[in-house]
Amino acid sequence: MAGAGGVFVFIEQTDGALEDSSLEVLGKAREIADRLGSKVTGAVLGEGVRPLAEECARRGAHTVLVADSPLLKNFTAEAYTDVVAGMVKARDPDMLLIGATHNGTALAGMLAIRLGAGLMAHVVDLEIEQGTGMLLGSVPGFGGSIVAVCKCKKGRPQMATVRPGVFQTPKPTDQAGAVEAFAVALKPEDVRCQVVERTVQHSASVSKAQRIVVAGLGCKDDLSLPKKLAEASGSAFGVSRPLADKGVAPKNLVIGSTGSSLNAKLAVVVGVSGAAHFTSGLRNVETVVAVNSDPDAEIFKHADYCVVGDAAKVVPKLISELGGSSP
Ligand SMILES: Cc1cc2nc3c(=O)[nH]c(=O)nc-3n(C[C@H](O)[C@H](O)[C@H](O)COP(=O)(O)OP(=O)(O)OC[C@H]3O[C@@H](n4cnc5c(N)ncnc54)[C@H](O)[C@@H]3O)c2cc1C
């Protein structure tokens, strides 16, 4: 049964900006805690990050612990593991949730070992088991063709990393939780990794787009047509993974089990075969329109509207219907 320890959330920030995925996890944590009659504790680490903690306290955390130190300015897995493990031991939560970003997954793995806890990785949903109050995590497997409902049988806390984009960001409220400083006992030699340079790729978060055009290998290497369709319809643009692997499009535009999950009202998918690794990213799309020259393409099983035809002929017609001109 869930105890008084409640739900603990690691809240990630980069250069003083909160990660969206952490806020999404915070919102779900509050929902779970309300259901169990327990509390949410957030943890914000960094340098000069108290304002971020205050924002989290307005977005559902009952308490936010702040570890403020120049040694925590940049995420380093070892130093962050030391501090978060200390916080978790002090608070003894029932559950520990972390956004499944690159940093979040690195931290979660190290924390699970350090704490001797079970970890459900990249969950796409969280529930509470009737009767036991245990955390149930939905973990996609085999490229999203199955979803296994898992729970942590041993260890404490029950841990999960949560795939970005699957939960809603909670809105700020007038009822703010408490913000408490957490003393950092790190020494410079504890930070064994130094960030020398960081390159940040800014993406127009495909998982938040309401409309999106997604191109696959059937578009060959020339993405100008699907990009023009995206522009003409005011949509975001995404790709299947092979296009990113070939270097034709950036990796942050990939849709699927190793990319982003969509939450769009409309996705127009052009020249994509419909492999399970790809379609796992379409689960939350309201309406899927697929364009493919193969009438037996797997993608049509996942589409609401199926257009059998050559993308080079169909897409210009769609663009012209929308009042645009093809490149
Ligand atoms: C561990 C792992 C993880 C993976 N993760 C992902 C992931 O996150 N996202 C992802 O996308 N993939 C992922 N993949 C790869 C995935 O399994 C597929 O190989 C990939 O999705 C196929 O991409 P595609 O549909 O663009 O290409 P293809 O499978 O080659 O399909 C191209 C399609 O275009 C159609 N076509 C061809 N010419 C035209 C034309 N002129 N007009 C219209 N249609 C045309 C064809 O009929 C075909 O259906 C992963 C694979 C592995 C092993």
The ligand as an SDF file (V2000), in Angstrom:
LIG
                    3D

 53 58  0  0  0  0  0  0  0  0999 V2000
   14.9790   -0.6130  -32.7320 C   0  0  0  0  0  0  0  0  0  0  0  0
   14.3480    0.1210  -33.8860 C   0  0  0  0  0  0  0  0  0  0  0  0
   13.7310    1.3170  -33.6390 C   0  0  0  0  0  0  0  0  0  0  0  0
   13.1290    2.0070  -34.6900 C   0  0  0  0  0  0  0  0  0  0  0  0
   12.5260    3.2050  -34.4410 N   0  0  0  0  0  0  0  0  0  0  0  0
   11.9070    3.8520  -35.4400 C   0  0  0  0  0  0  0  0  0  0  0  0
   11.2360    5.0750  -35.2150 C   0  0  0  0  0  0  0  0  0  0  0  0
   11.1940    5.6150  -34.0840 O   0  0  0  0  0  0  0  0  0  0  0  0
   10.6190    5.6910  -36.2450 N   0  0  0  0  0  0  0  0  0  0  0  0
   10.6260    5.1570  -37.5170 C   0  0  0  0  0  0  0  0  0  0  0  0
   10.0440    5.7720  -38.4270 O   0  0  0  0  0  0  0  0  0  0  0  0
   11.2590    4.0070  -37.7590 N   0  0  0  0  0  0  0  0  0  0  0  0
   11.9000    3.3530  -36.7570 C   0  0  0  0  0  0  0  0  0  0  0  0
   12.5450    2.1870  -37.0360 N   0  0  0  0  0  0  0  0  0  0  0  0
   12.6000    1.7250  -38.4440 C   0  0  0  0  0  0  0  0  0  0  0  0
   11.2800    1.0560  -38.8510 C   0  0  0  0  0  0  0  0  0  0  0  0
   11.2770   -0.2740  -38.4200 O   0  0  0  0  0  0  0  0  0  0  0  0
   11.0790    1.1380  -40.3800 C   0  0  0  0  0  0  0  0  0  0  0  0
   12.1870    0.5790  -41.0200 O   0  0  0  0  0  0  0  0  0  0  0  0
   10.8650    2.5660  -40.8570 C   0  0  0  0  0  0  0  0  0  0  0  0
    9.8180    3.1790  -40.1480 O   0  0  0  0  0  0  0  0  0  0  0  0
   10.5240    2.5550  -42.3510 C   0  0  0  0  0  0  0  0  0  0  0  0
   10.4950    3.8760  -42.8110 O   0  0  0  0  0  0  0  0  0  0  0  0
    9.6210    4.2820  -44.0710 P   0  0  0  0  0  0  0  0  0  0  0  0
    8.2260    3.8240  -43.8470 O   0  0  0  0  0  0  0  0  0  0  0  0
    9.8650    5.7240  -44.3260 O   0  0  0  0  0  0  0  0  0  0  0  0
   10.3360    3.4760  -45.2580 O   0  0  0  0  0  0  0  0  0  0  0  0
    9.8920    2.1570  -46.0390 P   0  0  0  0  0  0  0  0  0  0  0  0
    9.5660    1.0630  -45.0820 O   0  0  0  0  0  0  0  0  0  0  0  0
   10.9240    1.9030  -47.0590 O   0  0  0  0  0  0  0  0  0  0  0  0
    8.5250    2.5680  -46.7190 O   0  0  0  0  0  0  0  0  0  0  0  0
    8.4300    3.4680  -47.7970 C   0  0  0  0  0  0  0  0  0  0  0  0
    6.9790    3.4600  -48.2440 C   0  0  0  0  0  0  0  0  0  0  0  0
    6.8270    4.4310  -49.2570 O   0  0  0  0  0  0  0  0  0  0  0  0
    5.9560    3.8860  -50.2450 C   0  0  0  0  0  0  0  0  0  0  0  0
    6.2910    4.5660  -51.4920 N   0  0  0  0  0  0  0  0  0  0  0  0
    7.3530    4.3480  -52.3250 C   0  0  0  0  0  0  0  0  0  0  0  0
    7.3200    5.2000  -53.3500 N   0  0  0  0  0  0  0  0  0  0  0  0
    6.2330    5.9800  -53.1720 C   0  0  0  0  0  0  0  0  0  0  0  0
    5.6570    7.0520  -53.9020 C   0  0  0  0  0  0  0  0  0  0  0  0
    6.2380    7.5200  -55.0180 N   0  0  0  0  0  0  0  0  0  0  0  0
    4.5140    7.6190  -53.4270 N   0  0  0  0  0  0  0  0  0  0  0  0
    3.9150    7.1780  -52.2960 C   0  0  0  0  0  0  0  0  0  0  0  0
    4.4130    6.1490  -51.5670 N   0  0  0  0  0  0  0  0  0  0  0  0
    5.5660    5.5670  -51.9920 C   0  0  0  0  0  0  0  0  0  0  0  0
    6.2390    2.4150  -50.2850 C   0  0  0  0  0  0  0  0  0  0  0  0
    5.1100    1.7050  -50.7750 O   0  0  0  0  0  0  0  0  0  0  0  0
    6.5140    2.1220  -48.8050 C   0  0  0  0  0  0  0  0  0  0  0  0
    5.3210    1.7040  -48.1560 O   0  0  0  0  0  0  0  0  0  0  0  0
   13.1570    1.4790  -36.0110 C   0  0  0  0  0  0  0  0  0  0  0  0
   13.7750    0.2520  -36.2300 C   0  0  0  0  0  0  0  0  0  0  0  0
   14.3630   -0.4180  -35.1890 C   0  0  0  0  0  0  0  0  0  0  0  0
   15.0280   -1.7370  -35.4640 C   0  0  0  0  0  0  0  0  0  0  0  0
  1  2  1  0
  2  3  1  0
  2 52  2  0
  3  4  2  0
  4  5  1  0
  4 50  1  0
  5  6  2  0
  6  7  1  0
  6 13  1  0
  7  8  2  0
  7  9  1  0
  9 10  1  0
 10 11  2  0
 10 12  1  0
 12 13  2  0
 13 14  1  0
 14 15  1  0
 14 50  1  0
 15 16  1  0
 16 17  1  0
 16 18  1  0
 18 19  1  0
 18 20  1  0
 20 21  1  0
 20 22  1  0
 22 23  1  0
 23 24  1  0
 24 25  2  0
 24 26  1  0
 24 27  1  0
 27 28  1  0
 28 29  2  0
 28 30  1  0
 28 31  1  0
 31 32  1  0
 32 33  1  0
 33 34  1  0
 33 48  1  0
 34 35  1  0
 35 36  1  0
 35 46  1  0
 36 37  1  0
 36 45  1  0
 37 38  2  0
 38 39  1  0
 39 40  1  0
 39 45  2  0
 40 41  1  0
 40 42  2  0
 42 43  1  0
 43 44  2  0
 44 45  1  0
 46 47  1  0
 46 48  1  0
 48 49  1  0
 50 51  2  0
 51 52  1  0
 52 53  1  0
M  END
$$$$
